[in-house]
Amino acid sequence: MSLNKLFALMGLTVAAFAAQAQVVKIDGSSTVFPITEGVAEDFQKTKKGAVKVTVGISGTGGGFKKFCRGETDISNASRPILAKEMADCKAAGIEYYELPIAFDALTVVINPKNAWLKQITVAELKAIWEPAAQGKITRWKQVNPAWPDQPIKLFGAGADSGTFDYFTEAINGKTKASRGDFTASEDDNVLVQGISSDVNAIGYFGYAYYAENTAKLKALPVVNPKGQAVAPAEATVLNGSYEPLSRPIFIYVNAKSIAKPEVKEYVEYMMKNSAKIAKEVKYVPLPAKAYTLGLEHLNKGKKGTVFGGKNEVGVTIEELMTREAAL
């Protein structure tokens, strides 16, 4: 039996079968997920079901593991690709495009019934989260004598999360340097549930998950290096005052996957629509020029990263734009 006859029996044309086979595979950061999911939903509607976009949440590190094994077309990342991941991709013959899509205000959150905590310093966050605190700093009063003698319940990103990497670098001074006795998850909704159900809880994740749950959570202003207590918001990310917890977020695209029309169309659609979706999910859109540069990099074959395999803290939108222009 010919393929045409087989497809006819299944109620399909060859073209329809080929269209059904078009899948864009994405995995990685839970922080980037709300943007990618929003773009994917809109893109699939424009394609009228001809392309399926799958979006997983393995955390930035978990996503890069799959990406560097060639299992995905696109990897969502809430930090730049690291040297070990670059080496893994190189060993597998995988080249990539690094495309910034927004800025995030990594948000420290507490239970809204917590009446004693109005703001927090980097030093206090370090006292809570540094490796030496494990098993020792277990009550609020130990961090600040003005705080009550109540147990601290900690919730944070899992070890495969780019948010975990960025937070530990920004607060503890070294990537992945953290106490381990806390509830960890790459799924930020798990953290939301935990913090919202315990008045003594504190945790951190991307701003979008706080914005979706403002009735359940309270965002803490963080005292920046200038001594200002600054709350996470679009304005404070744009003016650079939300230090050190604002950061760029990315997608990484397998260069070979761009040869597939469905992947190229999706990435182009994402670069043209990320600003709108980012704003809808409460992230900070990049300047229009950033998305234009991303498309130019794709069209001109400008592959690689502008971060040199390191997770950097304190990169501003202006600095990011300068690096992107020089790629």
C-alpha beads as a LAMMPS data file, in Angstrom:
LAMMPS data file: protein, C-alpha beads

327 atoms
326 bonds

1 atom types
1 bond types

-500.0 500.0 xlo xhi
-500.0 500.0 ylo yhi
-500.0 500.0 zlo zhi

Masses

1 110.0

Atoms # bond

1 1 1 0.000 0.000 0.000
2 1 1 1.336 3.421 -0.937
3 1 1 1.799 6.162 1.640
4 1 1 -0.851 8.257 -0.098
5 1 1 -3.395 5.428 0.279
6 1 1 -2.369 4.829 3.897
7 1 1 -2.759 8.500 4.741
8 1 1 -6.078 8.588 2.882
9 1 1 -7.367 5.773 5.096
10 1 1 -6.267 7.823 8.106
11 1 1 -8.030 10.895 6.746
12 1 1 -4.736 12.696 6.109
13 1 1 -2.936 14.091 3.107
14 1 1 0.852 13.780 2.883
15 1 1 1.086 17.532 3.458
16 1 1 -1.118 17.319 6.531
17 1 1 0.974 14.471 7.927
18 1 1 4.153 16.458 7.390
19 1 1 2.585 19.460 9.101
20 1 1 1.529 17.332 12.047
21 1 1 5.097 16.127 12.359
22 1 1 6.430 19.677 12.808
23 1 1 7.379 20.118 16.453
24 1 1 9.477 22.799 18.148
25 1 1 11.023 21.374 21.329
26 1 1 11.817 23.776 24.172
27 1 1 12.939 23.119 27.741
28 1 1 14.762 24.852 30.571
29 1 1 14.110 27.740 32.928
30 1 1 10.846 28.088 34.834
31 1 1 11.519 31.836 34.954
32 1 1 11.526 32.117 31.171
33 1 1 8.597 29.702 30.857
34 1 1 5.780 32.313 31.143
35 1 1 7.155 34.259 28.157
36 1 1 7.882 31.173 26.065
37 1 1 4.508 29.656 26.868
38 1 1 2.711 32.882 25.913
39 1 1 4.593 33.204 22.628
40 1 1 4.074 29.495 21.881
41 1 1 0.305 29.744 22.384
42 1 1 0.028 32.730 20.052
43 1 1 2.368 31.210 17.454
44 1 1 0.451 27.936 17.339
45 1 1 -2.763 29.863 16.725
46 1 1 -1.204 31.664 13.763
47 1 1 -0.080 28.310 12.361
48 1 1 -3.601 26.842 12.801
49 1 1 -2.258 23.670 14.395
50 1 1 0.344 22.971 11.698
51 1 1 3.177 23.352 14.237
52 1 1 3.279 22.074 17.810
53 1 1 5.488 23.825 20.364
54 1 1 6.325 21.824 23.499
55 1 1 7.696 23.716 26.516
56 1 1 9.199 21.814 29.456
57 1 1 10.525 23.028 32.805
58 1 1 13.784 21.342 33.799
59 1 1 15.482 24.452 35.156
60 1 1 18.198 26.308 33.265
61 1 1 20.859 23.704 34.049
62 1 1 18.573 20.780 33.276
63 1 1 17.519 22.458 30.041
64 1 1 21.121 22.932 28.939
65 1 1 21.851 19.255 29.612
66 1 1 19.116 18.295 27.151
67 1 1 20.100 21.048 24.729
68 1 1 23.743 19.985 24.650
69 1 1 22.651 16.397 23.969
70 1 1 20.709 17.625 20.950
71 1 1 17.331 16.743 22.473
72 1 1 15.794 20.222 22.172
73 1 1 15.725 23.012 19.622
74 1 1 15.625 25.851 22.134
75 1 1 16.776 26.167 25.737
76 1 1 15.198 28.682 28.108
77 1 1 17.796 30.205 30.449
78 1 1 17.619 32.634 33.350
79 1 1 21.398 33.054 33.278
80 1 1 24.064 32.858 30.567
81 1 1 25.447 29.521 29.429
82 1 1 28.345 28.406 31.644
83 1 1 31.785 27.161 30.596
84 1 1 30.991 23.489 31.360
85 1 1 27.800 23.695 29.308
86 1 1 29.686 25.377 26.468
87 1 1 32.188 22.526 26.530
88 1 1 29.407 19.920 26.520
89 1 1 27.736 21.571 23.530
90 1 1 31.051 21.843 21.695
91 1 1 31.829 18.162 22.310
92 1 1 28.442 17.275 20.813
93 1 1 28.963 19.558 17.821
94 1 1 26.160 21.890 18.858
95 1 1 26.473 25.572 18.036
96 1 1 23.893 28.074 19.232
97 1 1 22.495 31.568 19.117
98 1 1 22.186 33.444 22.417
99 1 1 19.122 35.679 22.308
100 1 1 18.174 37.910 25.279
101 1 1 14.401 38.287 25.471
102 1 1 13.706 40.329 28.639
103 1 1 14.937 41.460 32.061
104 1 1 13.686 39.919 35.277
105 1 1 13.589 41.241 38.823
106 1 1 14.501 38.181 40.885
107 1 1 12.058 38.595 43.767
108 1 1 12.422 37.806 47.465
109 1 1 8.996 36.957 48.857
110 1 1 7.394 36.322 52.237
111 1 1 3.967 35.412 53.537
112 1 1 1.662 38.471 53.569
113 1 1 0.808 37.804 57.239
114 1 1 4.449 38.424 58.169
115 1 1 4.163 41.781 59.985
116 1 1 7.761 42.251 61.152
117 1 1 9.697 42.166 57.886
118 1 1 9.498 45.421 55.881
119 1 1 12.755 45.182 53.919
120 1 1 15.922 43.102 53.842
121 1 1 19.602 43.734 53.206
122 1 1 22.001 41.644 51.134
123 1 1 23.929 40.932 54.349
124 1 1 20.770 39.597 56.012
125 1 1 19.965 37.476 52.978
126 1 1 23.506 36.112 53.062
127 1 1 23.218 35.350 56.774
128 1 1 20.129 33.295 55.986
129 1 1 21.292 31.562 52.806
130 1 1 25.076 31.117 52.965
131 1 1 26.425 27.547 53.321
132 1 1 27.641 28.224 56.891
133 1 1 24.050 28.943 57.945
134 1 1 22.960 25.347 57.368
135 1 1 21.634 23.843 60.585
136 1 1 22.704 26.937 62.552
137 1 1 20.597 29.908 61.432
138 1 1 17.159 28.504 62.009
139 1 1 15.259 31.374 63.668
140 1 1 14.509 34.923 62.564
141 1 1 15.997 36.469 65.718
142 1 1 19.410 35.002 64.863
143 1 1 19.541 37.102 61.701
144 1 1 18.320 40.355 63.225
145 1 1 17.659 40.767 66.972
146 1 1 14.695 43.014 66.151
147 1 1 12.965 40.083 64.471
148 1 1 10.919 37.512 66.467
149 1 1 12.132 34.262 67.919
150 1 1 10.292 32.214 65.306
151 1 1 11.542 29.442 63.001
152 1 1 12.643 30.400 59.474
153 1 1 11.088 28.255 56.757
154 1 1 13.114 28.470 53.563
155 1 1 11.958 27.939 49.983
156 1 1 14.159 28.364 46.930
157 1 1 15.048 27.332 43.448
158 1 1 16.422 23.845 42.795
159 1 1 20.083 23.214 42.012
160 1 1 19.360 22.884 38.262
161 1 1 17.774 26.331 38.215
162 1 1 19.453 29.400 36.724
163 1 1 17.662 31.383 39.424
164 1 1 19.525 29.338 42.050
165 1 1 22.808 30.063 40.260
166 1 1 22.109 33.783 39.956
167 1 1 20.818 34.216 43.520
168 1 1 23.758 32.398 45.091
169 1 1 26.226 34.426 43.016
170 1 1 24.525 37.736 43.845
171 1 1 23.940 37.075 47.545
172 1 1 26.633 34.615 48.638
173 1 1 29.342 35.642 46.186
174 1 1 29.711 32.264 44.492
175 1 1 27.477 30.332 42.111
176 1 1 25.780 27.339 43.769
177 1 1 27.160 28.275 47.219
178 1 1 24.107 27.798 49.422
179 1 1 22.824 26.045 52.471
180 1 1 21.008 22.887 51.491
181 1 1 18.379 22.570 54.200
182 1 1 15.510 24.251 52.406
183 1 1 12.543 23.237 50.266
184 1 1 13.872 23.362 46.700
185 1 1 12.040 23.079 43.387
186 1 1 12.475 23.975 39.730
187 1 1 8.697 24.467 39.675
188 1 1 8.066 27.940 41.097
189 1 1 4.398 27.136 41.711
190 1 1 5.521 24.655 44.370
191 1 1 7.438 27.448 46.085
192 1 1 4.456 29.808 45.871
193 1 1 2.274 27.220 47.580
194 1 1 4.796 26.641 50.367
195 1 1 5.449 30.304 51.143
196 1 1 1.789 31.275 50.998
197 1 1 0.902 28.649 53.603
198 1 1 3.519 29.529 56.271
199 1 1 3.834 32.918 58.003
200 1 1 7.499 32.190 58.804
201 1 1 8.451 31.425 55.196
202 1 1 10.821 33.283 52.900
203 1 1 11.878 32.385 49.364
204 1 1 12.851 33.698 45.953
205 1 1 11.968 33.285 42.271
206 1 1 11.271 35.256 39.090
207 1 1 8.982 38.296 39.287
208 1 1 6.261 36.788 37.074
209 1 1 5.379 34.195 39.716
210 1 1 5.053 36.896 42.366
211 1 1 2.951 39.043 40.018
212 1 1 0.557 36.136 39.490
213 1 1 0.177 35.640 43.242
214 1 1 0.139 39.099 44.854
215 1 1 -2.800 38.086 47.066
216 1 1 -0.774 35.168 48.453
217 1 1 2.701 36.713 48.703
218 1 1 4.505 39.897 49.705
219 1 1 7.599 41.093 47.824
220 1 1 10.401 42.399 50.018
221 1 1 12.293 45.579 49.081
222 1 1 16.023 44.810 48.966
223 1 1 18.543 47.376 50.205
224 1 1 20.868 48.111 47.274
225 1 1 24.582 49.097 47.484
226 1 1 23.565 52.770 47.775
227 1 1 21.553 52.022 50.897
228 1 1 18.179 52.383 49.217
229 1 1 15.396 49.898 49.962
230 1 1 14.105 49.133 46.473
231 1 1 11.125 47.002 45.524
232 1 1 11.154 44.876 42.354
233 1 1 9.342 46.644 39.520
234 1 1 9.763 47.571 35.868
235 1 1 10.880 51.097 36.770
236 1 1 13.540 49.952 39.247
237 1 1 14.939 47.428 36.776
238 1 1 15.079 50.040 34.018
239 1 1 16.823 52.648 36.175
240 1 1 19.277 50.101 37.584
241 1 1 18.351 50.673 41.240
242 1 1 17.109 47.127 41.880
243 1 1 20.543 45.758 42.637
244 1 1 21.842 43.126 42.689
245 1 1 18.809 41.033 41.730
246 1 1 17.841 42.268 38.255
247 1 1 19.110 40.119 35.390
248 1 1 18.682 39.361 31.681
249 1 1 16.897 36.186 30.635
250 1 1 17.517 34.298 27.387
251 1 1 16.680 31.667 24.875
252 1 1 19.452 29.630 23.258
253 1 1 18.715 28.238 19.798
254 1 1 20.446 25.216 18.267
255 1 1 22.042 26.508 15.053
256 1 1 21.141 23.313 13.175
257 1 1 17.520 23.614 14.272
258 1 1 17.255 27.001 12.569
259 1 1 17.434 25.093 9.270
260 1 1 13.986 23.698 10.117
261 1 1 11.345 26.165 8.881
262 1 1 9.091 25.691 11.900
263 1 1 11.912 26.530 14.335
264 1 1 13.092 29.546 12.350
265 1 1 9.530 30.848 12.103
266 1 1 8.959 30.349 15.803
267 1 1 12.169 32.148 16.806
268 1 1 11.422 35.030 14.450
269 1 1 7.905 35.234 15.872
270 1 1 9.311 35.206 19.392
271 1 1 11.771 38.028 18.723
272 1 1 8.972 40.115 17.223
273 1 1 6.515 39.428 20.050
274 1 1 8.586 38.899 23.206
275 1 1 8.309 42.539 24.278
276 1 1 4.513 42.359 24.315
277 1 1 4.352 38.992 26.074
278 1 1 7.092 39.962 28.563
279 1 1 5.097 42.995 29.609
280 1 1 1.934 40.914 29.940
281 1 1 3.636 38.492 32.342
282 1 1 5.280 41.370 34.281
283 1 1 8.845 41.098 33.044
284 1 1 10.722 44.069 31.637
285 1 1 10.887 44.162 27.828
286 1 1 14.198 44.997 26.206
287 1 1 14.552 47.995 23.888
288 1 1 13.234 47.276 20.380
289 1 1 16.812 47.359 19.082
290 1 1 17.670 44.284 21.178
291 1 1 15.128 42.150 19.357
292 1 1 16.234 43.546 15.994
293 1 1 19.839 42.656 16.849
294 1 1 18.750 39.138 17.739
295 1 1 17.161 38.682 14.322
296 1 1 20.263 40.130 12.666
297 1 1 22.444 37.624 14.528
298 1 1 20.263 34.798 13.225
299 1 1 20.334 36.069 9.651
300 1 1 24.077 36.748 9.678
301 1 1 25.011 33.541 11.493
302 1 1 26.475 35.297 14.562
303 1 1 26.643 32.393 16.979
304 1 1 28.000 32.078 20.517
305 1 1 27.725 33.960 23.792
306 1 1 28.790 37.433 24.927
307 1 1 29.282 36.275 28.528
308 1 1 32.347 34.050 28.152
309 1 1 30.948 31.130 30.130
310 1 1 30.426 33.078 33.363
311 1 1 27.360 34.003 35.363
312 1 1 27.622 37.766 35.877
313 1 1 25.791 39.870 38.435
314 1 1 24.829 43.490 37.833
315 1 1 24.676 43.585 34.040
316 1 1 22.433 46.490 33.056
317 1 1 20.245 46.729 29.983
318 1 1 22.670 49.291 28.518
319 1 1 25.648 46.978 29.075
320 1 1 23.789 44.048 27.554
321 1 1 22.910 46.114 24.488
322 1 1 26.541 47.155 24.024
323 1 1 27.713 43.547 24.130
324 1 1 24.994 42.390 21.763
325 1 1 25.895 45.102 19.263
326 1 1 29.530 43.991 19.359
327 1 1 28.830 40.263 18.827

Bonds

1 1 1 2
2 1 2 3
3 1 3 4
4 1 4 5
5 1 5 6
6 1 6 7
7 1 7 8
8 1 8 9
9 1 9 10
10 1 10 11
11 1 11 12
12 1 12 13
13 1 13 14
14 1 14 15
15 1 15 16
16 1 16 17
17 1 17 18
18 1 18 19
19 1 19 20
20 1 20 21
21 1 21 22
22 1 22 23
23 1 23 24
24 1 24 25
25 1 25 26
26 1 26 27
27 1 27 28
28 1 28 29
29 1 29 30
30 1 30 31
31 1 31 32
32 1 32 33
33 1 33 34
34 1 34 35
35 1 35 36
36 1 36 37
37 1 37 38
38 1 38 39
39 1 39 40
40 1 40 41
41 1 41 42
42 1 42 43
43 1 43 44
44 1 44 45
45 1 45 46
46 1 46 47
47 1 47 48
48 1 48 49
49 1 49 50
50 1 50 51
51 1 51 52
52 1 52 53
53 1 53 54
54 1 54 55
55 1 55 56
56 1 56 57
57 1 57 58
58 1 58 59
59 1 59 60
60 1 60 61
61 1 61 62
62 1 62 63
63 1 63 64
64 1 64 65
65 1 65 66
66 1 66 67
67 1 67 68
68 1 68 69
69 1 69 70
70 1 70 71
71 1 71 72
72 1 72 73
73 1 73 74
74 1 74 75
75 1 75 76
76 1 76 77
77 1 77 78
78 1 78 79
79 1 79 80
80 1 80 81
81 1 81 82
82 1 82 83
83 1 83 84
84 1 84 85
85 1 85 86
86 1 86 87
87 1 87 88
88 1 88 89
89 1 89 90
90 1 90 91
91 1 91 92
92 1 92 93
93 1 93 94
94 1 94 95
95 1 95 96
96 1 96 97
97 1 97 98
98 1 98 99
99 1 99 100
100 1 100 101
101 1 101 102
102 1 102 103
103 1 103 104
104 1 104 105
105 1 105 106
106 1 106 107
107 1 107 108
108 1 108 109
109 1 109 110
110 1 110 111
111 1 111 112
112 1 112 113
113 1 113 114
114 1 114 115
115 1 115 116
116 1 116 117
117 1 117 118
118 1 118 119
119 1 119 120
120 1 120 121
121 1 121 122
122 1 122 123
123 1 123 124
124 1 124 125
125 1 125 126
126 1 126 127
127 1 127 128
128 1 128 129
129 1 129 130
130 1 130 131
131 1 131 132
132 1 132 133
133 1 133 134
134 1 134 135
135 1 135 136
136 1 136 137
137 1 137 138
138 1 138 139
139 1 139 140
140 1 140 141
141 1 141 142
142 1 142 143
143 1 143 144
144 1 144 145
145 1 145 146
146 1 146 147
147 1 147 148
148 1 148 149
149 1 149 150
150 1 150 151
151 1 151 152
152 1 152 153
153 1 153 154
154 1 154 155
155 1 155 156
156 1 156 157
157 1 157 158
158 1 158 159
159 1 159 160
160 1 160 161
161 1 161 162
162 1 162 163
163 1 163 164
164 1 164 165
165 1 165 166
166 1 166 167
167 1 167 168
168 1 168 169
169 1 169 170
170 1 170 171
171 1 171 172
172 1 172 173
173 1 173 174
174 1 174 175
175 1 175 176
176 1 176 177
177 1 177 178
178 1 178 179
179 1 179 180
180 1 180 181
181 1 181 182
182 1 182 183
183 1 183 184
184 1 184 185
185 1 185 186
186 1 186 187
187 1 187 188
188 1 188 189
189 1 189 190
190 1 190 191
191 1 191 192
192 1 192 193
193 1 193 194
194 1 194 195
195 1 195 196
196 1 196 197
197 1 197 198
198 1 198 199
199 1 199 200
200 1 200 201
201 1 201 202
202 1 202 203
203 1 203 204
204 1 204 205
205 1 205 206
206 1 206 207
207 1 207 208
208 1 208 209
209 1 209 210
210 1 210 211
211 1 211 212
212 1 212 213
213 1 213 214
214 1 214 215
215 1 215 216
216 1 216 217
217 1 217 218
218 1 218 219
219 1 219 220
220 1 220 221
221 1 221 222
222 1 222 223
223 1 223 224
224 1 224 225
225 1 225 226
226 1 226 227
227 1 227 228
228 1 228 229
229 1 229 230
230 1 230 231
231 1 231 232
232 1 232 233
233 1 233 234
234 1 234 235
235 1 235 236
236 1 236 237
237 1 237 238
238 1 238 239
239 1 239 240
240 1 240 241
241 1 241 242
242 1 242 243
243 1 243 244
244 1 244 245
245 1 245 246
246 1 246 247
247 1 247 248
248 1 248 249
249 1 249 250
250 1 250 251
251 1 251 252
252 1 252 253
253 1 253 254
254 1 254 255
255 1 255 256
256 1 256 257
257 1 257 258
258 1 258 259
259 1 259 260
260 1 260 261
261 1 261 262
262 1 262 263
263 1 263 264
264 1 264 265
265 1 265 266
266 1 266 267
267 1 267 268
268 1 268 269
269 1 269 270
270 1 270 271
271 1 271 272
272 1 272 273
273 1 273 274
274 1 274 275
275 1 275 276
276 1 276 277
277 1 277 278
278 1 278 279
279 1 279 280
280 1 280 281
281 1 281 282
282 1 282 283
283 1 283 284
284 1 284 285
285 1 285 286
286 1 286 287
287 1 287 288
288 1 288 289
289 1 289 290
290 1 290 291
291 1 291 292
292 1 292 293
293 1 293 294
294 1 294 295
295 1 295 296
296 1 296 297
297 1 297 298
298 1 298 299
299 1 299 300
300 1 300 301
301 1 301 302
302 1 302 303
303 1 303 304
304 1 304 305
305 1 305 306
306 1 306 307
307 1 307 308
308 1 308 309
309 1 309 310
310 1 310 311
311 1 311 312
312 1 312 313
313 1 313 314
314 1 314 315
315 1 315 316
316 1 316 317
317 1 317 318
318 1 318 319
319 1 319 320
320 1 320 321
321 1 321 322
322 1 322 323
323 1 323 324
324 1 324 325
325 1 325 326
326 1 326 327
